[in-house]
């Protein structure tokens, strides 16, 4: 069937170029009329496509720039694009000034260090802002990796060691507070506290947090 249609189309085109007429076969009238008549619908298609394109351009939502100038450092001669994007993402996530706690070369009294007693309040979900969960423990490790900065808190709950890792700039983390600064620690990672805790988890701050958590659990 396809070969027959192809031969008929070829003959018709040749006939139009030469100027002669070829009789139409039976059953091919509608096919010839569709294939050989001038396509007036193409112009209409171009017009409608241009109108649709204009409507789409009007419906586009162009976001306004959040930062007028890219966040670069003065000592950078040629700013790196990835670092600029990372700084801007940190500036967006730094809602309550928590970025100051994770500055690498800041004064130890103003930043979070290993051995500090830290209290973290997290949201249970982004849809329900009322439900929160709190956890307090000794910071045993900090991983400063830009927007992916995280830290690990360890505590002993009912004679069981519990460790929780928090993402510093996660929108689920509602509040980070340093309850007590650690002293006497020389290492950046305090993983040895898993096996030799000593009196590390017998601090007054942790006891107060445990008592307040028990009271809130009884009230609920």
Rosetta blueprint (number, residue, H / E / L):
1 X L
2 X H
3 X H
4 X H
5 X H
6 X H
7 X H
8 X H
9 X H
10 X H
11 X H
12 X H
13 X H
14 X H
15 X H
16 X H
17 X H
18 X H
19 X L
20 X L
21 X L
22 X L
23 X L
24 X L
25 X L
26 X L
27 X L
28 X L
29 X H
30 X H
31 X H
32 X H
33 X H
34 X H
35 X H
36 X H
37 X L
38 X L
39 X L
40 X L
41 X H
42 X H
43 X H
44 X H
45 X H
46 X H
47 X H
48 X H
49 X H
50 X H
51 X H
52 X H
53 X H
54 X H
55 X H
56 X H
57 X H
58 X H
59 X H
60 X L
61 X L
62 X L
63 X L
64 X L
65 X L
66 X L
67 X L
68 X L
69 X L
70 X L
71 X L
72 X L
73 X L
74 X L
75 X L
76 X L
77 X L
78 X L
79 X L
80 X L
81 X H
82 X H
83 X H
84 X H
85 X H
86 X H
87 X H
88 X H
89 X H
90 X H
91 X H
92 X H
93 X H
94 X L
95 X L
96 X L
97 X L
98 X H
99 X H
100 X H
101 X H
102 X H
103 X L
104 X L
105 X L
106 X L
107 X L
108 X H
109 X H
110 X H
111 X L
112 X L
113 X L
114 X L
115 X L
116 X L
117 X E
118 X E
119 X E
120 X E
121 X E
122 X E
123 X E
124 X L
125 X L
126 X L
127 X L
128 X L
129 X L
130 X L
131 X L
132 X E
133 X E
134 X E
135 X E
136 X E
137 X E
138 X E
139 X E
140 X E
141 X E
142 X E
143 X E
144 X L
145 X L
146 X H
147 X H
148 X H
149 X L
150 X E
151 X E
152 X E
153 X E
154 X E
155 X E
156 X E
157 X E
158 X L
159 X L
160 X E
161 X E
162 X E
163 X E
164 X E
165 X E
166 X E
167 X E
168 X L
169 X L
170 X L
171 X L
172 X L
173 X E
174 X E
175 X E
176 X E
177 X E
178 X E
179 X E
180 X E
181 X L
182 X L
183 X L
184 X L
185 X L
186 X L
187 X L
188 X L
189 X L
190 X L
191 X H
192 X H
193 X H
194 X H
195 X L
196 X L
197 X L
198 X L
199 X L
200 X L
201 X L
202 X L
203 X L
204 X H
205 X H
206 X H
207 X H
208 X H
209 X H
210 X H
211 X H
212 X H
213 X H
214 X H
215 X H
216 X H
217 X H
218 X H
219 X H
220 X L
